[in-house]
Amino acid sequence: MQDKYMKISDLNTYIKNIFDENPYLKKVYLRGEISNFKNHTRGHLYFTLKDDASRISAVMFYSSAMTLKFSPEDGMNVLVEGRISCYPAQGTYQIYVEKMEPDGLGNLYIEFEKLKKKLSEEGLFNPEFKKEIPKIPKRIGVITAPTGAAIKDILSTIKRRFPICETILFPSLVQGENAAPDIVRQIEEADSGKYDLDCLIVGRGGGSIEDLWAFNEEIVARAIYNARVPIISAVGHEIDFTIADFVADMRAPTPTGAAEMAVPTISEINNELNSYQIRLNEFTSNLLHKSKLRLDSITSSYILKNPLSLYEIKEQRLDALIDTLNNFINKKIDNNKLILNNLKSSYVLKNPMSLFEVKKEKLEFSEKTLYSNIKNIILKNDHEYKILVNTLKLVNPLGILEKGYSLVTKDEELIKDSTKLKENDIVNIRLHKGSVTASIKEVNNG
């Protein structure tokens, strides 16, 4: 009796073939949210795509995942392209993702990361380029919208903490298509030197990533970096980060925080002045005490009480130095006299010609030796030259001509075999002296 039951693996393989052969499932485009994301050690990505009503398993193999320009994570909305098929081992169908990109705000995130990486590699975020914020500013500039909570918070905070500081507002658009160029213009105006600013606050209140996007524009980042005035970035709330925050000399979590960083409080200044006064008083008191002790030590010293004793010691020391110097001079003179007397009594001075005669004899001997050596070298070289000439004559192929032999050539080829010639051939015969041209009358090959 034939068995009507199928193996599970056979059924799943059959279903997989149906999926693979369906033309509508070979290229599928889906929009959804990532959940249960897992990045396998081999580089494959496993996750679930879901919407409000349903979900589907997804896998993206390493060959496709390596082309991604962003890092997927749970909660991210994405657009995917792939094919639908069945995984026979578990009997589940899933989408095999070939391409994926963020949906909506994800594109802004990619632009943010690209610009952040670019400016970081150029060094715009490096700590060594950060300018110090003045501790006690006289005049502060603020670039933000002229209305709204941000400017109110900044002005009220500065007035409350340090009312003697002057504040200048540079009103600017902080949202929308024209915001970035307007911010750049105001930064350049504030940095022109006309206002003698000690510090500049650039920012706005909180909002969505689109609302804050002007502070992620490259032109704004470069304007902040190129400014000579120290800049505090105050964009959004504490959790919001923009490119301007990384480029600025200091980043504040909020506009209010920027105002607090820009100016001290009157109480802080008073406390610091009191601290300086106390330290100055202590330093002055200690200095006076040490100076008094030193003065007492000097006034009670033996030298001041007996000033002539110092003079007497110096006089004795001078006498000792004079005696030592005189002894040295006299000894030097005596030594030189001895040397002079030895020279006067020397044989050479009494018989100066004897030194000349010795040198003359040596010179004559050297000349004879030199001439002899040169003659021997010439004779040796001449002998070797003649040997070489005789050797060359022996191996010279033309030397045999002196014995009556000759060289026969045809068309400049040396003839060694009579078979190379035939009747009426024209040949050249080279003799010891001169050469002749001849015609072959008869060839004998015997």
C-alpha angles and dihedrals in degrees: 000000000000115000110241095191120100129212114251092234090055091051093048091047089051091051091048090054089053090053093046094049095048107101092205092060097048092079117028129168118204137178118204151123123274118238136162088026117186128179107204120218089244091058099257117134121221122186146132125254114211143171132184094291110024149012142210133199116246138192129188115192122220094255089062098033092058090067093060116118094201140041112254118221140168115291095024117132111225144176114226136189122198149106132282119233142148126260100219096198092065102020092236130128122225143165118260102213117217100169132020136175135170118271119229112327091023090078090058090050090054091050089049093052093045093053092042091054093045095051092042091055089050089055099245091133096048114129093224090068094053114111120221118251110235112251097219109026123192098196130020128190123212124200111194142100111309090229131043140062097296098065092040092052093047095048095044092048094049092046092049097045103034113006095174090068115098117227126204120193120213101192114217143166109258100182137044138033097310096042099092096053090045092052090050091051092051093048091052090047093049091046095049093098095242093109102043092224122186094196141004127213115204120184153080141226126282128293145133122308089262090053091052095041096104088071089056093059118114094228091058092048093051092046090054092047093049095047117111093206114082109254130209114201114216109174123157124316131332093272093051117095125185135177088254089063092058095046098043121094089242134011121218121198092223139003088259089052090052091056090050091051092047099054136030124224123257089241091054090052092048092048091048092048090049089050091050090048092051092047091046092050091049092047092048092047092049091046092051091048093051091045091051091051091049091048091050090049092051096045091050094047122120092238095059091045092047105026093164091062090068090052092049092052091051091049092054091047091051092051090052092051092049091051091048092049094049092049091051093049094049092048091050092050092050092051092050091049089053092051091048093051091050090052093048092052096045120120092235095059092047093046106026092163091062090068090051092050092053092050091046092054091049091049093050091049091049091050092052091047091049094049090048093050092048091050092050091049092050092049091048093049092046090052092049090047093054091048090052092048092051090047091052090049090054094052095038107112089210094055091080088067090072088066093060100269124128139202120236119203134177118197087350091302117124111240113223099154128051090218087073090068137064136183117297092017112146113230136179118229117201115203132187087267116027131332139254136210118228141178122230111242099174136008121210114191095183 
